Amino acid sequence: MLCASLLSDDDVLLENVPDIQDVSGIVTFFQAGGSSVEWDKGAKTIFLNHSQFDLTRTTGLPSKIRSSVMLISPLLRRFGRIFVDTNMTGCALGAREIDPHIHHLVNHGATIVSETPLEITLQGGFTGARSWPEYASVTGTSTFLLSSVTAKGSSVLRNAAFEPHVLAVRHMLSQMGAKIEDDGSAGIVVEGVQRLNGGRFVVPDDHHEVATFLAIGAASGGRIRVETSLVDEMALIFAQLRKLGVELAIEADSVTVTGWTREVSQPFTRSIMPKIEAAPWPYFPADLLPQMIGLAIGCKSDVLFWNKIYEGALGWVGELSKFGARVVACDPHRVIVGPSAALTPAIVEAPYIIRVVLGLLIAAIQINGRSVIKNADPIWRAHPGFVENLKMLHAVIDVTDSE
């Protein structure tokens, strides 16, 4: 939604904005370019006006932020030329390609001038196009939308992503004057307009944050009530938590953890193992798999976890064995977690993956004694006030520079 604000020179006000590092990185980029920015962190609002933004004032796109890839299309539309860092990796989940984004840009009329460095130009604005990417990408779908809403003519995207945060971007663009419709078969149809207006928009809750605190509530043996506007969108997520024995009380605007039996729901097909498999929405989100794996070390029977997206996302599970957990890595995409005779506190190391820090934390919460998670910095990229929220729930947790 921050990136989409670049499509208008009018005032834009975003509400319910989280105070996280990725937001800070993009806001700093806007300020360096001369945009008017007022960020009230207490009120969770950001006022933006990009009428004076000049790309030449900046030192390049924000580094180490995967969401920077969504700045490329709006900046290309504004300035007609941009240099792109092809290593916009974000978390260390394996290959994080930018090819789908480049394909969308070229499909809409952009030109690759050189590959080293990657220089892209656009003359006369974007043009309408039909796209059918190899997979449903969240940021790829966003790049398509950001390119097509002001393109000349109509555009069609098949195999589009429909996660709640993608729908929020669509809703924002529609309120700004874009003409966007579903095509009835996992696709999007966009009729380009000449100009987009500003406006006032609300950033939706993060379903990853909601589910994480529900898992924390179960692991701690406590009772946590999480208020959210995303209850209807999280039915499958709730089902997977219940599969691991988490007891939930669901209301229209909140979810409460009421207990954790640790009993794993067994399939009626007795020849298969209970499993939680992650794939593009509306499947279970891959960004919640580490939290579920961390919770599962306390369950009473085996569970198979299957990440169908990232080939490097499960390399961390060996750290759980330091707690005494029984974990078997089947291959880069699958791992089996089973009941352990005894779990003990440990010092573990997290890779540069936001959700893995959370998975290790959820595992440690279940174990009496002091555990240490090293390299926990990524957590501040996506979870505002995380430690403070845990302390409000009476968790005994500290953050140090060395650990």
C-alpha positions in Angstrom: 0.0 0.0 0.0 3.0 2.3 0.6 4.3 1.5 -2.9 0.9 2.1 -4.4 0.8 5.6 -2.9 3.5 6.5 -5.5 0.8 6.3 -8.2 -0.8 9.5 -7.1 0.5 13.1 -6.5 -2.5 13.7 -4.2 -2.5 13.3 -0.4 -2.6 9.8 0.9 -3.4 8.8 4.5 -2.7 5.2 5.7 -4.2 4.0 9.0 -3.3 1.0 11.2 0.3 1.1 9.9 2.6 -1.2 11.9 5.9 0.1 13.2 8.2 -2.4 11.6 11.6 -2.1 9.8 10.3 -2.7 6.3 7.9 0.2 6.7 10.7 2.4 8.1 13.0 1.5 5.2 10.4 2.5 2.5 9.4 5.7 4.5 13.1 6.7 4.7 13.4 6.2 0.9 10.4 8.4 0.3 11.8 11.1 2.6 15.2 11.0 0.8 13.4 11.6 -2.5 11.6 14.6 -1.3 8.2 13.2 -0.5 6.2 14.9 2.3 5.9 12.2 5.0 4.3 12.5 8.5 4.5 9.2 10.5 2.6 9.2 13.8 3.7 5.9 15.2 1.4 6.3 18.3 -1.7 6.8 16.1 -0.4 4.3 13.6 -0.9 6.7 10.7 1.3 7.8 7.8 0.5 10.9 5.7 2.2 10.9 2.2 2.4 13.3 -0.7 4.8 12.4 -3.5 4.3 15.5 -5.7 7.9 16.6 -5.1 9.5 13.1 -5.1 12.7 12.9 -7.2 14.4 9.6 -7.7 17.8 11.2 -8.3 17.9 12.4 -4.8 18.0 8.9 -3.4 20.8 6.4 -3.3 18.7 3.6 -4.8 15.9 1.3 -3.7 15.9 0.2 0.0 18.2 -2.8 0.5 17.5 -6.1 2.1 13.7 -5.5 1.9 11.8 -7.9 -0.3 8.9 -5.4 -0.6 11.2 -3.0 -2.5 10.5 -5.0 -5.6 7.0 -3.4 -5.6 8.5 0.1 -5.9 9.9 -0.7 -9.4 6.7 -0.3 -11.4 5.5 3.0 -9.8 9.0 4.5 -10.1 9.3 3.4 -13.7 6.0 4.9 -14.5 7.1 8.2 -12.9 10.6 8.5 -14.3 10.8 6.2 -17.3 14.1 4.7 -16.2 15.4 2.7 -13.2 18.3 0.5 -12.1 17.3 -2.6 -10.2 19.3 -4.7 -7.7 18.6 -8.3 -8.8 19.3 -9.5 -5.3 16.2 -8.3 -3.4 16.1 -11.4 -1.3 14.5 -10.6 2.1 14.4 -13.7 4.2 16.8 -16.6 3.5 14.2 -18.9 2.2 16.1 -20.1 -0.9 15.8 -18.5 -4.4 13.7 -15.3 -4.3 13.5 -14.5 -8.0 12.5 -11.2 -9.5 11.8 -12.7 -12.9 8.0 -12.6 -12.6 8.2 -8.8 -11.8 10.5 -8.1 -14.8 8.2 -10.2 -17.1 5.2 -8.2 -16.0 7.0 -4.9 -16.7 8.2 -6.0 -20.1 4.8 -7.4 -20.9 3.4 -3.9 -20.2 5.8 -2.2 -22.5 9.1 -1.7 -20.5 12.5 -2.4 -22.1 15.5 -4.1 -20.7 18.4 -1.9 -21.7 21.2 -3.9 -19.9 21.4 -6.8 -17.5 24.5 -5.9 -15.5 23.5 -3.7 -14.0 19.8 -4.3 -14.7 18.5 -1.1 -16.4 14.8 -0.8 -17.4 13.2 2.0 -19.4 9.7 2.9 -20.3 8.6 5.3 -23.0 5.1 6.7 -23.2 3.8 4.8 -20.2 2.6 1.2 -19.7 0.3 -0.5 -22.1 -2.3 -3.1 -21.4 -1.3 -6.8 -21.6 -2.4 -10.4 -20.8 -0.2 -12.3 -18.4 -0.2 -15.9 -17.1 2.7 -16.4 -14.7 4.0 -19.8 -13.6 2.7 -19.4 -10.0 0.5 -17.1 -8.0 2.9 -14.6 -6.5 1.8 -12.0 -3.9 4.4 -9.4 -4.9 4.1 -10.4 -8.6 0.3 -9.9 -8.6 1.0 -6.5 -6.9 3.5 -5.5 -9.7 0.9 -6.5 -12.3 -1.7 -4.3 -10.6 0.6 -1.3 -10.1 1.6 -1.5 -13.8 -1.9 -2.1 -15.3 -4.1 0.4 -13.4 -2.8 3.4 -15.4 -1.8 1.4 -18.5 -3.3 2.3 -21.9 -6.1 -0.3 -22.6 -7.1 -3.4 -20.7 -5.0 -6.0 -18.9 -5.7 -9.5 -17.8 -3.9 -11.6 -15.2 -4.5 -15.3 -14.8 -3.2 -17.3 -11.8 -3.4 -14.3 -9.5 -2.7 -14.2 -5.8 -5.7 -13.5 -3.5 -4.1 -13.2 0.0 -5.8 -10.7 2.3 -3.0 -8.2 1.9 -3.2 -8.4 -1.9 -6.9 -7.8 -1.7 -6.2 -4.7 0.4 -4.0 -3.3 -2.3 -6.7 -4.0 -4.9 -9.3 -2.3 -2.7 -7.0 0.8 -2.2 -6.4 1.1 -5.9 -10.1 0.8 -6.6 -10.8 3.6 -4.1 -8.2 5.7 -5.9 -10.1 5.3 -9.1 -8.7 2.1 -10.7 -11.1 -0.2 -12.6 -10.4 -3.7 -11.3 -12.6 -6.8 -11.6 -12.3 -10.6 -11.1 -12.6 -12.7 -14.2 -14.3 -15.5 -12.4 -11.4 -18.0 -12.7 -8.6 -17.0 -10.4 -7.9 -14.0 -12.6 -8.0 -10.2 -12.6 -9.2 -7.8 -15.3 -8.0 -4.2 -15.2 -9.1 -1.3 -17.5 -6.4 1.4 -17.3 -7.2 5.0 -16.3 -5.3 8.1 -16.9 -5.0 9.3 -13.2 -5.4 8.0 -9.7 -6.6 10.1 -6.8 -5.3 10.1 -3.2 -7.5 9.1 -0.2 -7.7 7.6 3.2 -7.0 3.9 3.5 -6.8 1.3 6.3 -4.0 -1.3 6.4 -5.6 -4.7 7.3 -4.5 -6.8 10.2 -1.8 -9.3 9.6 -3.1 -12.9 9.7 0.4 -14.1 10.4 0.5 -12.0 13.6 -2.9 -13.2 14.7 -2.0 -16.9 14.2 1.4 -16.4 15.9 -0.1 -15.1 19.1 -2.7 -17.9 19.1 0.2 -20.4 18.9 2.0 -18.6 21.6 -1.1 -18.8 23.8 -1.3 -22.5 23.3 2.4 -23.1 23.9 2.4 -21.1 27.1 -0.7 -22.8 28.5 -2.3 -19.4 28.9 -5.5 -17.8 27.6 -5.0 -15.2 24.9 -7.7 -13.2 23.1 -6.7 -11.7 19.8 -9.0 -9.1 18.2 -8.9 -9.0 14.4 -11.0 -8.1 11.4 -9.8 -11.2 9.5 -11.8 -14.0 11.3 -13.6 -15.0 8.1 -10.4 -15.2 6.1 -8.6 -17.4 8.6 -10.9 -20.5 8.7 -8.2 -22.9 7.3 -5.6 -21.5 9.7 -7.8 -22.1 12.7 -8.4 -25.7 11.4 -4.7 -26.4 11.3 -4.2 -25.1 14.9 -7.1 -27.3 16.0 -5.4 -30.2 14.2 -2.5 -29.8 16.7 -4.9 -29.8 19.6 -5.3 -26.1 20.1 -8.8 -25.2 21.5 -10.2 -21.9 20.1 -13.3 -19.8 20.8 -14.1 -17.9 17.6 -16.3 -14.7 17.6 -17.1 -12.2 14.9 -14.2 -9.9 15.7 -11.8 -12.0 17.9 -10.3 -15.4 18.5 -9.4 -16.8 22.0 -7.1 -19.7 22.9 -8.9 -21.6 25.6 -6.6 -24.6 25.9 -4.2 -27.1 24.3 -4.8 -30.8 24.5 -1.6 -31.7 22.5 -3.6 -34.4 20.8 -3.1 -34.5 17.0 -6.2 -35.1 15.0 -5.8 -38.3 13.1 -6.9 -38.8 9.5 -9.7 -41.2 8.6 -7.3 -42.7 6.1 -5.1 -44.6 8.5 -2.3 -45.3 6.1 -1.3 -41.6 6.0 0.2 -39.4 8.6 -1.4 -36.2 10.0 0.0 -33.3 7.9 0.0 -29.6 7.5 1.0 -28.5 4.0 1.7 -25.0 3.0 1.2 -23.6 -0.5 0.0 -20.3 -2.1 -3.3 -19.0 -0.8 -6.0 -20.2 -0.2 -3.7 -23.0 1.1 -2.2 -22.7 4.5 0.4 -19.9 4.4 4.1 -20.9 4.3 4.9 -18.1 6.6 3.0 -19.8 9.4 4.7 -23.2 9.0 7.7 -22.5 11.4 5.3 -21.4 14.2 3.3 -24.7 13.8 6.5 -26.7 13.7 7.6 -25.0 16.9 4.3 -25.8 18.5 4.3 -29.4 17.3 7.3 -30.4 19.4 4.9 -30.6 22.3 2.3 -32.7 20.6 1.6 -36.3 21.4 2.0 -37.9 18.0 3.8 -37.4 14.7 3.0 -34.7 12.2 4.3 -34.2 8.7 4.9 -30.6 7.6 5.3 -29.8 3.9 6.4 -26.5 2.4 5.5 -26.6 -1.2 6.9 -23.2 -2.0 10.5 -22.6 -0.7 13.3 -25.0 -1.0 15.4 -23.4 1.7 12.7 -22.8 4.4 13.2 -25.9 6.5 16.9 -26.0 6.9 16.6 -24.6 10.4 14.7 -27.5 12.0 17.9 -29.2 13.2 18.0 -26.5 15.9 15.0 -28.0 17.5 17.0 -31.1 18.3 19.0 -28.9 20.7 15.8 -28.7 22.8 15.6 -32.5 22.7 12.8 -32.5 20.1 12.4 -35.4 17.7 12.6 -34.0 14.2 13.3 -35.8 11.0 14.1 -33.9 7.8 12.7 -35.9 4.9 13.9 -33.6 2.1 14.2 -29.8 1.6 10.4 -29.5 1.6 9.2 -32.0 4.2 9.9 -32.6 7.9 8.3 -34.9 10.5 8.0 -33.7 14.1 7.2 -36.3 16.7 6.7 -36.5 20.5 9.9 -36.3 22.6 10.7 -38.0 25.9 12.0 -34.8 27.5 12.5 -31.2 26.3 15.2 -29.1 27.9 16.2 -25.4 27.5 18.9 -24.7 24.9 20.8 -22.0 23.0 19.7 -22.1 19.4 20.6 -20.0 16.3 18.0 -18.7 13.9 18.7 -18.1 10.2 17.7 -14.8 8.6 14.1 -15.8 8.4 11.5 -13.8 10.4 9.1 -16.7 11.1 11.8 -19.1 12.1 12.7 -16.8 15.1 9.0 -17.2 16.1 9.0 -20.9 15.6 12.0 -21.3 17.9 10.4 -19.0 20.4 7.2 -21.0 20.5 9.3 -24.1 21.0 11.2 -22.5 23.9 8.1 -21.2 25.6 7.0 -24.8 26.3 10.2 -25.6 28.1 11.0 -24.8 31.7 14.2 -22.9 32.1 16.2 -20.2 30.2 16.6 -20.6 26.4 18.5 -18.3 24.1 17.6 -17.6 20.5 20.6 -16.0 18.7 20.2 -13.8 15.5 16.7 -12.8 16.4 16.9 -9.4 14.6 14.6 -10.4 11.7 11.6 -10.4 14.0 11.4 -6.6 14.0 10.9 -6.6 10.3 7.4 -7.9 10.6 6.1 -7.8 14.2 5.6 -4.4 15.8 6.2 -4.2 19.6 6.6 -8.0 19.7 8.7 -8.2 22.9 6.6 -5.5 24.6 3.4 -7.4 23.8 4.8 -10.6 25.2 5.8 -8.8 28.4 2.3 -7.5 28.7 1.2 -11.2 28.7 3.7 -11.7 31.6 6.3 -13.5 29.5 9.8 -13.5 31.0 11.8 -12.4 27.9 14.8 -10.1 27.4 16.6 -8.8 24.3 20.4 -8.3 24.3 22.8 -7.1 21.6 24.9 -10.3 21.9 22.0 -12.8 21.9 
